[in-house]
Each structure stands twice: as structure tokens, then as C-alpha cells.
Amino acid sequence: MELVALPALSDNYIWLLHDGETGHTAVVDPGDGDAALRGAAERGWTIDQVLITHWHPDHTAGIPRVVEATGAPVWGPEDERSRFAGLDHGLREGDQVEVGTAVAEVWEVPGHTLGHIAFILHEQQIALVGDTLFAMGCGRLFEGTPEQMHGSLQRLATLPGETLAYPAHEYTVSNARFAAHVQPDNSAVTARLRHVEQLREGGAITLPTSIAEELATNPFMRAGSAGEFASLRQAKDSYR
């Protein structure tokens, strides 16, 4: 399974998943339909499946354009069906979705939105996490509670350490600076901050990230309780 990041909008990544064995290509969270179609066409791929993690327009606005061009069916959270147009297959906790020759398990990971889901490809050790988990950070609590988001992150933390997580935004440098602010004695954070700053200075992407890296450096993943998480999230919301 090949994964390609397509930069879109101001700081989004649209992910393409291409199964070389079958030629199947899925697109994850196409906030910009033209960017998704162009990225696939440049590689000689045709999108035949759309996967949605949550309803926010920067993840869903491109659905009509992709469907118009390809006829691809759309899979996403059933609990958010009324929040965006074009959902063909509503998904809930424990559902499975075939992505080429791979199988993705649906995990409900509320917090950023109430119906947010993640797609977990266990055999391939891939987690498509939308805006729940970022490299060294997590999504804002637009709809959910600290208890929900803390629980969602702790659940993702149970995945094998080598699992690669594919978030939908390039927020790593700002997240790393906050992590260094609240974990000044964490040498892994200090080293990772230097590394991601160098990557961005060179125009390189900082993703994917691994669950092991997040457990070592992400203050939100490392929070021992929902109360600690809530304090960190409040601090991050006002951090400059």
C-alpha cells in the first residue's frame, strides 16, 4: 500500500492510498477536489473510493468534485451524515472497509468532533487519524469533551509502536514548540523539535508519525488523566 500526501488549502494534507496489486486508489478527506484529482492523475491513478474521518469542510468540501469526476463511493461517519453531503456508506465503531486488498477497521475517536472516526489498517500498520492525533499534538475540542479526546488518544496509544499515523494537517513545528515548552526536560522532544524545524526549513513534510514517537514526545498522548489533558489543551489553545 503506497501513501502519498497532497498539500491542500493552507495546511491540510489529502492522503492517497494506492494498492499496487489491484490498482485501487482511495482518497482520504478531500477538502480540495481538484488537488485530489490532480495528485492522482499525475501518478496515473484513478480515485475509486473516498474515505472521510469527520465533517469539517476542509475535509469534505471536495467530495462533489471527486465524485463528479470519478463516480467514487463515499465512506464516512454515520453519526455525521447530516453534516456534509455525499455520504454513501455510513460507518460506526467496529465496521470494516475494504481498501483494495487491505481491510480498515473503523474506530470511533470523538473529541475534535463528536462523530470523528479513524481508519485502522492493522495488517499494514497504518492509522488514518484525521484531526484526532497530530504529530506532537491533537485536534481542538470543537464538539467533544476532554474526557472523550483523552480516551480517543489513549486508545490510539494501544496500537503497536511501529504503527504509522497519518494526520491531516502540517502542524508539527508549532506542536513541537509547545511540547518543548511544557516538557523542557524531555530530550526526545528537544531532538525532535530540531529535526522537524530542519525538515520544514527544507520544505519537507513531517509526516507520517509513529505511535512510538508520539508516546515519547506528544504531551497530549502522555497525559495521565483527562484533567491533565484538559489543562494542556487549554494551555495550547492560548499558546503563541
Secondary structure, 3 states (H helix, E strand, C coil): CEEEEEEECCCEEEEEEEECCCCEEEEECCCCHHHHHHHHHHCCCCCCEEECCCCCHHHHCCHHHHHHHHCCCEEEEHHHHHHCCCCCEEECCCCEEEECCEEEEEEECCCCCCCCEEEEECCCCEEEEECCEECCEECCCCCCCHHHHHHHHHHHCCCCCCCEEEECECCHHHHHHHHHHHCCCCHHHHHHHHHHHHHHHCCCCCCCEEHHHHHHHCHHHHCCCHHHHHHHHHHHHCCC
